[in-house]
């Protein structure tokens, strides 16, 4: 079953999700090096995510700090596309127009709210 994150990422295509599901430390090490930049430091132990809709996301480095996930939880929607305020400034900041995640959200939002 395909899982779509709050911001429109297809979890099964996310390298962090894949590393977690496979319990693959070599992928974790590689991703930690790739994601460490501009003062943000990632260690292989940080590369863990079962998807932002899980309780474990409250405790991993990706989920607990995600502004979009926090917003979805506060508004009690599973994904941004379900929100009546979509697209908002958070989407504009974190999910640029033209990327496949944004296109997915647009399609889902249109399906929910087109009359």
N, C-alpha and C positions, 0 to 999 in steps of 0.2 A: 504494500500500500504506500502510495506517495504521500509524504508529509510536507506541507507548505508552512514555512516559518511566518512569524508575524509580519516581516518585511517583504515576503514574497520569494525568499530563497527556497528552492526545492531541496529539502534536507538530504535526499539520496544523492545529490550532486555536490554537496558541501564536503570539502576535504577534512574538516574537523569532525564532522558527523561520521564520515567513512573511517577515519582513523579510530574513532571511539568504537564503532560497531565491529570493526575488525580487531580491536585491541592491538593495534600495530604501533609499536614504539618507534620504529624507524620513520614512519610518516610523522609521528608526533614530534620527533627531534627536528626533522626537516621544516615542518610548519612553524615550530617555535622560533627557529632562526629567521624564517621568512617574515613572521609577524612582529618580531622585535625591531622597533624603530621609534624615533622621535620621543624617547623617554618611556615608551611602553615596552616592558620586558616580559617576554613569555618564556616559560620553561615547558619541557615536554609534559609535565604533570598538569599544565594548564590546558592542554589540547584534549579536552573532553567535552562532548556535547551529545546528548540524546535527543536534541530538538528543544526549541524554546517553549513548547507546550508542556514540558515535563516538570515535575517538582525539582528534579536535580538541577534544572537551569537556574534556580534561585541561588545555587551554591557554586556554579562554575564561573570562570572568568568572563566568558562570553555572555552568558545569560544575565547575571546579576548586574552588569554594568550597561546593558543595552537600553538606551533611551526609548527606542521603539517598543520593545517588549514591556517596559514599565508603563508606557502609555496604553498599550492594548490591555494590560491587566487592570489599570485604573478605569478604563472605559468599558471593561468587561466584554471585549471582543476578542475573537481568536486571531484574526488577521486584520491588518489595516484596511483591507478592501471592504470589510463589514462596517466600518465606521462611517457615520453620516457626515463627518467633517473631512473625509478623505477627498483630495490630498491635502495634507497639512504641512506646516513648516518642517516638522521632523522628517516627513517623507521627502520633501524638497531637499533637505540637507543630506540625508543619508542614502537615499535611493534615487539616483538621477534619472531623468527622463531618457528613454531610449535603451536602458539596460533591460535584460530579460526579466529581472525580478519586478521592475516597475511595470513592464508590459503585462506580466502575469497579474499583478494587482489591478491594473486598469481593466483588464478583461473580466476579472472576477467582480470588481465593483460595478462595472456596466451590467453584468448579468444579474446582480442583486438589485440594482436601483433603476434600470431602464424600464420605462412603462410602455 
